[in-house]
């Protein structure tokens, strides 16, 4: 009875965090302690949040920090490689090699980590999730470059559209209008598709080792052993309620198995310690240094416009997936620590402009490889964000850890157990009733036909009008929520995808 009264008192809105905080040894389990921490936190929105007064560091915060560092190193490397290949192919005077890629990755890991991980999400607004990478846009970067777009022009447009969408609360409105069935179907598709991609990629890596290193024997079995071992380990961690340890432990297991079965020689350390050029003039001031493109002109902005619209149109379902993980793993009464979709959009918009202005090339979105492990570990945003920012800076300066993070066994296993399997599980958890299963099934079907973003916007429109899913829910929505907002979302997504050629069998209009 006394503990219940204390918990009620500590969760009172008038009690500051530092007064409501209680030592972990006063709770019957670690999980109860973490639940209590989430309930008593009252983050200051766009104010100064301080360790000890407004939040504390816990050793669980290391897990999303490590996961986010591995994930973002992989994503940034993929983005910059795609830009380098596309721009070199488009412009005869541009020749961007490995040194350029490494330098730009380091720029993206230094400046945004300090400004938008440590300072923004860590101290200024812990309800804004970190601004990471826009994974679904990576396959389009080659097309963006060949269309004549300019990375800085794209960043400016994307930032402006993001700020406008955040100001008019468009992101949170769309998230709130997405029913459980639609959201569940979207998560299942993303989780399944991503898992298949990483498994295929891991097998391809193992099969390529024989010819790549002129071996007399095949190492294709290494991928199978790594996957089987991690299935068992992941299952055990889920059984004991420690899934948040999956990324570091499963990555270590992948490394050990690769070395034990003779595939470790594929890990090569080539990235030496160093600091990139942080002068924006070097990157954008002329056509002989940096990106070798100079400052953008009107034609660059016109070519970048449809891709910027598409990127921002794809933010709401991405943000939705990350917030759902908090809602599924946090206890009731923790609304104050859930990520704010509109504030996250504001952070992503400014991070996009600032990060690219100093020489970066990332296309940003909510940081999934941080948020998903953090939600599973029952940790709020700020402490892990500070640790993640510090780790990114250390990795960028030291260099060699970047080679480990992008090594195929580490990269594929980290994404599998840290992002795609949790996405799949969360989607299945959301589909609890037959009406939700109907919406989820149609969303998955539409995603296979076109892509997950168009599927989300179409099934949201159908679901909110009662054509699929819960018909009683549709009767409770206003005309704007049923028709105008979902309809505009679908039309904008459709037009943007038609413009850039994202729909199967239909050539790009531009």
Legacy VTK file of the C-alpha trace (Angstrom):
# vtk DataFile Version 3.0
C-alpha trace
ASCII
DATASET POLYDATA
POINTS 510 float
0.000 0.000 0.000
2.793 2.411 0.867
4.583 1.710 -2.438
1.331 2.315 -4.339
0.820 5.630 -2.584
4.393 6.664 -3.301
4.039 5.749 -6.966
0.835 7.795 -7.194
2.493 10.748 -5.508
5.610 10.475 -7.674
3.581 10.464 -10.874
1.747 13.649 -9.834
2.207 16.375 -12.454
3.263 18.859 -9.770
6.208 16.770 -8.551
9.515 17.514 -10.327
11.469 14.563 -11.690
14.396 14.905 -9.296
12.030 14.756 -6.314
9.939 11.868 -7.655
13.020 9.801 -8.567
13.694 6.744 -6.396
16.727 4.412 -6.368
16.459 1.215 -8.377
16.964 -0.955 -5.296
13.586 0.181 -3.951
11.780 -1.667 -6.748
11.061 -5.357 -7.009
12.490 -5.546 -10.558
14.544 -3.526 -12.997
11.530 -3.323 -15.307
9.427 -1.711 -12.560
12.168 0.850 -11.964
12.350 1.753 -15.659
8.551 2.032 -15.829
8.591 4.403 -12.877
11.287 6.537 -14.517
9.152 6.924 -17.641
6.093 7.914 -15.605
7.779 10.667 -13.560
9.670 12.359 -16.389
8.386 15.748 -17.488
10.608 16.882 -20.385
10.815 20.616 -21.044
9.791 21.349 -24.632
12.305 23.718 -26.242
13.846 24.480 -22.846
16.923 23.348 -20.930
16.769 19.766 -19.663
19.548 18.757 -17.283
20.817 15.333 -16.122
19.784 14.698 -12.538
17.113 17.379 -12.563
15.051 16.217 -15.557
16.450 12.782 -16.451
19.155 10.287 -15.511
21.628 8.113 -17.369
21.094 4.349 -17.070
23.239 1.585 -18.474
20.313 0.574 -20.721
20.912 3.831 -22.619
24.106 2.331 -24.054
22.129 -0.173 -26.127
20.209 2.275 -28.386
23.335 4.447 -28.527
25.428 1.557 -29.863
22.638 0.408 -32.175
22.121 3.909 -33.541
25.840 4.399 -34.136
26.126 1.140 -36.090
22.963 1.856 -38.048
23.807 5.424 -38.992
27.364 4.581 -40.056
25.941 1.967 -42.412
23.229 4.289 -43.758
25.493 7.307 -44.250
28.022 5.165 -46.126
25.273 3.898 -48.430
23.928 7.419 -49.040
27.294 8.995 -49.869
28.295 6.097 -52.113
25.039 6.495 -54.045
25.587 10.251 -54.417
29.181 9.740 -55.580
28.197 7.180 -58.232
25.199 9.180 -59.494
26.908 12.567 -59.674
30.041 11.139 -61.300
27.848 9.523 -63.946
25.756 12.687 -64.492
28.488 15.330 -64.660
31.670 14.817 -66.715
33.668 17.239 -64.571
32.742 15.469 -61.325
34.860 12.555 -60.066
34.031 11.551 -56.494
35.981 8.631 -55.033
36.428 6.769 -51.743
38.164 9.689 -49.986
35.185 11.927 -50.736
32.729 9.339 -49.392
34.624 8.875 -46.121
34.999 12.629 -45.602
31.301 13.359 -46.155
30.267 10.517 -43.839
32.502 12.038 -41.178
30.980 15.492 -41.704
27.501 14.009 -41.231
28.578 12.182 -38.058
30.319 15.174 -36.455
28.237 18.340 -36.849
24.685 16.860 -36.693
25.711 14.577 -33.810
26.786 17.582 -31.759
23.958 19.948 -32.705
20.967 17.640 -33.117
21.738 14.576 -30.963
23.527 16.026 -27.961
22.243 19.611 -27.856
18.773 19.397 -29.463
17.304 15.999 -28.525
19.532 15.607 -25.455
19.171 18.954 -23.718
16.698 21.223 -25.559
13.719 19.035 -26.500
13.826 15.364 -25.414
10.426 14.782 -27.021
11.913 15.271 -30.484
13.407 12.041 -31.746
16.866 12.246 -33.246
17.140 13.186 -36.909
18.720 10.211 -38.647
18.524 8.784 -42.163
15.640 8.426 -44.639
16.207 4.765 -45.555
13.461 4.459 -48.221
15.057 7.333 -50.170
18.470 5.639 -50.524
17.481 3.601 -53.638
16.317 6.844 -55.278
19.546 8.808 -54.817
20.979 7.597 -58.119
17.830 8.800 -59.902
17.953 12.100 -57.984
21.512 12.733 -59.164
20.775 11.730 -62.771
17.729 14.042 -62.797
20.085 16.985 -62.319
19.289 17.658 -58.667
21.777 19.304 -56.313
22.227 17.976 -52.738
22.133 21.471 -51.233
19.059 22.505 -53.253
17.307 19.295 -52.217
18.190 19.933 -48.563
16.870 23.499 -48.610
13.552 22.480 -50.200
13.139 19.474 -47.917
13.859 21.630 -44.883
11.316 24.288 -45.914
8.574 21.716 -46.584
9.350 19.975 -43.299
9.112 23.196 -41.307
5.771 24.062 -42.942
4.361 20.604 -42.273
5.482 20.783 -38.657
4.056 24.301 -38.187
0.608 23.255 -39.446
0.712 20.006 -37.357
0.327 17.926 -40.499
2.526 15.084 -39.285
0.722 14.425 -36.008
-2.661 14.740 -37.718
-1.780 12.050 -40.253
-0.346 9.784 -37.553
-3.532 10.103 -35.472
-5.677 9.303 -38.527
-3.819 6.065 -39.243
-5.840 3.147 -37.831
-4.295 0.156 -36.078
-4.869 -2.150 -39.029
-3.212 0.189 -41.526
-0.286 0.858 -39.190
0.097 -2.859 -38.435
0.100 -3.781 -42.112
2.676 -1.107 -42.865
4.991 -2.353 -40.107
4.612 -6.000 -41.159
5.510 -5.163 -44.763
8.517 -3.037 -43.803
9.735 -5.625 -41.323
9.302 -8.586 -43.669
10.783 -6.819 -46.688
13.767 -5.528 -44.738
14.440 -8.924 -43.148
14.391 -10.722 -46.504
16.716 -8.074 -47.965
19.299 -8.444 -45.193
19.187 -12.253 -45.212
19.685 -12.285 -48.989
22.497 -9.747 -48.684
24.263 -11.824 -46.017
24.127 -14.979 -48.138
25.416 -13.063 -51.165
28.342 -11.798 -49.096
29.241 -15.310 -47.920
28.986 -16.748 -51.440
31.184 -13.991 -52.871
34.087 -14.694 -50.527
35.318 -17.674 -52.579
35.818 -15.826 -55.852
36.747 -12.527 -54.198
39.672 -14.062 -52.307
40.521 -16.880 -54.781
39.717 -19.673 -52.333
39.544 -23.384 -53.194
36.520 -23.864 -50.933
33.138 -22.186 -50.459
32.168 -20.169 -47.398
28.473 -19.874 -48.234
27.621 -21.867 -45.091
28.947 -19.065 -42.865
25.843 -16.935 -43.452
23.556 -19.823 -42.521
25.439 -20.512 -39.272
25.431 -16.802 -38.336
21.682 -16.566 -38.925
20.805 -19.785 -37.069
22.921 -18.778 -34.061
21.288 -15.365 -33.947
17.769 -16.797 -34.279
18.450 -18.876 -31.164
20.057 -15.957 -29.295
17.311 -13.505 -30.255
14.632 -15.997 -29.198
16.312 -16.464 -25.833
16.613 -12.705 -25.277
12.916 -12.295 -26.126
12.047 -15.111 -23.730
13.838 -13.465 -20.788
12.664 -9.950 -21.689
16.078 -8.662 -22.787
15.482 -7.955 -26.483
17.098 -4.559 -26.094
20.448 -6.371 -25.811
19.976 -7.974 -29.232
22.047 -5.579 -31.344
25.346 -5.665 -29.407
25.152 -9.366 -28.469
24.018 -10.598 -31.887
26.630 -8.443 -33.636
29.355 -9.907 -31.418
28.133 -13.434 -32.160
28.221 -12.664 -35.909
31.821 -11.439 -35.642
32.954 -14.459 -33.620
31.330 -16.981 -35.986
32.738 -15.237 -39.060
36.246 -15.485 -37.618
35.837 -19.066 -36.393
34.709 -20.282 -39.823
37.354 -18.441 -41.798
35.468 -15.385 -43.080
37.145 -12.873 -40.785
39.827 -12.003 -43.336
37.179 -10.035 -45.207
37.272 -7.384 -42.465
39.806 -4.776 -43.613
40.701 -1.621 -41.670
41.257 1.195 -44.144
39.702 4.286 -42.497
42.454 6.081 -40.584
41.841 8.592 -37.762
41.177 12.140 -38.880
38.855 15.138 -39.016
37.137 16.217 -42.262
37.145 19.716 -43.701
34.324 21.564 -41.899
34.447 24.730 -44.011
31.219 25.052 -46.097
33.146 27.037 -48.727
35.330 23.998 -49.405
32.296 21.828 -50.109
30.086 24.254 -52.033
32.229 27.284 -52.883
33.738 26.122 -56.182
33.588 23.365 -58.768
37.085 22.030 -58.075
36.723 21.002 -54.417
34.256 19.145 -52.232
31.206 18.049 -54.202
32.619 19.769 -57.334
29.164 21.166 -58.083
29.346 24.733 -56.793
26.271 26.485 -55.404
22.865 25.379 -56.737
21.039 27.360 -59.420
17.372 27.528 -60.438
17.529 24.395 -62.580
18.911 22.441 -59.603
15.970 23.528 -57.438
13.452 22.586 -60.146
15.031 19.135 -60.549
15.079 18.631 -56.762
11.459 19.736 -56.153
9.551 16.438 -56.691
12.072 14.462 -54.654
11.834 16.919 -51.759
8.025 16.668 -51.801
8.253 12.879 -51.879
10.727 12.730 -48.986
8.520 14.851 -46.714
5.387 12.964 -47.805
7.122 9.764 -46.653
7.917 11.146 -43.184
4.546 10.475 -41.442
4.512 6.664 -41.893
8.188 6.538 -40.890
7.526 8.578 -37.738
4.409 6.530 -37.031
6.385 3.302 -36.904
8.834 4.711 -34.368
6.225 6.207 -32.051
4.262 2.944 -32.079
7.246 1.181 -30.533
7.147 3.549 -27.593
3.393 3.078 -27.180
3.742 -0.716 -27.256
6.645 -0.928 -24.805
6.047 1.984 -22.417
3.540 1.613 -19.539
0.360 3.673 -19.321
0.687 7.225 -18.068
3.844 8.032 -20.036
2.421 10.322 -22.713
4.844 13.091 -21.719
7.881 11.118 -22.878
6.466 9.861 -26.187
8.145 11.393 -29.220
6.293 14.432 -30.534
5.834 13.944 -34.275
5.698 17.650 -35.155
8.711 18.554 -33.001
10.623 15.681 -34.595
9.742 17.091 -38.011
11.072 20.483 -36.959
14.334 18.899 -35.806
14.647 16.865 -39.019
13.988 19.940 -41.184
16.658 22.083 -39.525
19.088 19.181 -39.355
18.623 18.645 -43.099
19.516 22.224 -43.965
22.363 22.655 -41.477
23.927 19.225 -42.061
24.044 19.701 -45.835
25.164 23.331 -45.631
28.394 22.300 -43.872
29.146 19.662 -46.499
26.849 16.713 -45.781
24.625 14.819 -48.184
22.230 12.858 -45.997
18.466 12.782 -46.580
17.068 12.791 -43.080
14.147 11.313 -41.212
13.346 10.043 -37.713
16.211 7.856 -36.413
14.759 4.336 -36.340
17.900 2.415 -35.392
17.974 4.538 -32.232
14.287 4.810 -31.353
13.306 1.161 -31.788
16.000 -0.243 -29.429
15.388 2.634 -26.997
11.669 1.853 -26.863
12.316 -1.860 -26.354
14.758 -0.998 -23.546
12.069 1.244 -21.947
14.265 4.319 -22.115
13.261 7.884 -23.017
15.115 9.934 -25.614
17.577 12.325 -23.861
20.281 10.239 -22.148
20.696 7.830 -25.045
20.748 10.756 -27.490
23.693 12.323 -25.666
25.574 9.017 -25.563
24.804 8.375 -29.234
26.057 11.805 -30.256
29.282 11.261 -28.323
29.778 7.812 -29.879
29.236 9.169 -33.402
31.877 11.830 -32.818
34.353 9.260 -31.448
33.729 6.878 -34.362
34.030 9.667 -36.948
37.351 10.889 -35.541
38.921 7.484 -34.843
37.958 6.065 -38.233
38.622 2.351 -37.783
35.308 1.533 -35.991
33.557 2.689 -39.156
35.039 -0.302 -40.972
33.627 -2.719 -38.375
30.159 -1.134 -38.469
29.845 -1.473 -42.263
31.263 -5.020 -42.387
28.491 -7.168 -43.842
27.911 -9.621 -40.911
27.696 -6.761 -38.398
25.589 -4.518 -40.624
23.057 -7.175 -41.671
22.613 -8.712 -38.221
22.327 -5.297 -36.516
19.592 -4.215 -38.941
17.817 -7.577 -38.683
17.553 -7.830 -34.897
17.486 -4.102 -34.179
15.034 -2.838 -36.792
13.299 -5.329 -39.075
12.362 -8.145 -36.669
10.996 -5.653 -34.093
9.039 -3.938 -36.889
7.518 -7.264 -37.871
6.645 -8.137 -34.274
5.098 -4.729 -33.595
2.965 -4.964 -36.724
1.643 -8.375 -35.719
0.844 -7.081 -32.218
-1.308 -4.296 -33.671
-3.489 -6.636 -35.724
-5.706 -7.980 -32.926
-9.184 -8.101 -34.494
-10.602 -9.262 -37.825
-11.369 -5.706 -38.952
-7.749 -4.713 -38.315
-6.560 -7.815 -40.179
-8.564 -6.715 -43.220
-6.963 -3.252 -43.285
-3.523 -4.744 -42.640
-3.912 -7.303 -45.428
-4.966 -4.690 -47.981
-2.122 -2.388 -46.892
0.405 -5.216 -47.374
-1.128 -6.132 -50.745
-1.004 -2.512 -51.955
2.599 -2.194 -50.737
3.607 -5.189 -52.870
1.799 -3.696 -55.865
3.314 -0.208 -55.537
5.319 0.757 -52.438
4.648 1.124 -48.695
4.129 4.908 -48.739
1.463 4.877 -51.449
-0.096 1.836 -49.762
-0.237 3.685 -46.441
-1.911 6.760 -47.933
-4.427 4.713 -49.975
-5.463 2.327 -47.183
-5.676 5.218 -44.708
-8.151 6.897 -47.077
-10.173 3.694 -47.463
-10.033 2.860 -43.748
-11.146 6.325 -42.631
-14.136 6.151 -44.976
-15.286 2.767 -43.667
-14.667 0.961 -46.974
-12.319 -1.401 -45.120
-11.633 -2.051 -41.453
-13.767 -0.634 -38.645
-16.911 0.967 -40.094
-17.942 2.397 -36.704
-14.649 4.304 -36.477
-15.387 6.078 -39.759
-18.699 7.378 -38.403
-16.896 9.161 -35.568
-14.533 11.089 -37.868
-15.207 14.522 -39.319
-15.403 15.119 -43.084
-11.912 16.606 -43.043
-10.492 13.558 -41.252
-12.337 11.116 -43.514
-11.860 12.729 -46.922
-9.878 15.960 -47.143
-6.688 15.158 -45.195
-6.289 11.475 -46.230
-7.274 12.413 -49.795
-4.647 15.154 -50.007
-2.022 12.820 -48.570
-2.810 10.203 -51.227
-2.859 12.745 -54.088
0.440 14.334 -53.021
2.149 10.940 -52.713
0.724 9.797 -56.051
1.773 12.935 -57.958
5.275 12.956 -56.458
5.782 9.276 -57.300
4.487 9.743 -60.840
6.892 12.641 -61.279
9.989 10.680 -60.266
9.027 7.292 -61.714
8.388 5.332 -58.508
5.304 3.490 -59.791
5.877 0.143 -61.571
5.411 0.227 -65.329
4.906 4.006 -65.496
7.871 6.120 -66.725
8.831 9.263 -64.830
6.860 12.323 -65.910
9.854 14.600 -65.305
LINES 1 511
510 0 1 2 3 4 5 6 7 8 9 10 11 12 13 14 15 16 17 18 19 20 21 22 23 24 25 26 27 28 29 30 31 32 33 34 35 36 37 38 39 40 41 42 43 44 45 46 47 48 49 50 51 52 53 54 55 56 57 58 59 60 61 62 63 64 65 66 67 68 69 70 71 72 73 74 75 76 77 78 79 80 81 82 83 84 85 86 87 88 89 90 91 92 93 94 95 96 97 98 99 100 101 102 103 104 105 106 107 108 109 110 111 112 113 114 115 116 117 118 119 120 121 122 123 124 125 126 127 128 129 130 131 132 133 134 135 136 137 138 139 140 141 142 143 144 145 146 147 148 149 150 151 152 153 154 155 156 157 158 159 160 161 162 163 164 165 166 167 168 169 170 171 172 173 174 175 176 177 178 179 180 181 182 183 184 185 186 187 188 189 190 191 192 193 194 195 196 197 198 199 200 201 202 203 204 205 206 207 208 209 210 211 212 213 214 215 216 217 218 219 220 221 222 223 224 225 226 227 228 229 230 231 232 233 234 235 236 237 238 239 240 241 242 243 244 245 246 247 248 249 250 251 252 253 254 255 256 257 258 259 260 261 262 263 264 265 266 267 268 269 270 271 272 273 274 275 276 277 278 279 280 281 282 283 284 285 286 287 288 289 290 291 292 293 294 295 296 297 298 299 300 301 302 303 304 305 306 307 308 309 310 311 312 313 314 315 316 317 318 319 320 321 322 323 324 325 326 327 328 329 330 331 332 333 334 335 336 337 338 339 340 341 342 343 344 345 346 347 348 349 350 351 352 353 354 355 356 357 358 359 360 361 362 363 364 365 366 367 368 369 370 371 372 373 374 375 376 377 378 379 380 381 382 383 384 385 386 387 388 389 390 391 392 393 394 395 396 397 398 399 400 401 402 403 404 405 406 407 408 409 410 411 412 413 414 415 416 417 418 419 420 421 422 423 424 425 426 427 428 429 430 431 432 433 434 435 436 437 438 439 440 441 442 443 444 445 446 447 448 449 450 451 452 453 454 455 456 457 458 459 460 461 462 463 464 465 466 467 468 469 470 471 472 473 474 475 476 477 478 479 480 481 482 483 484 485 486 487 488 489 490 491 492 493 494 495 496 497 498 499 500 501 502 503 504 505 506 507 508 509
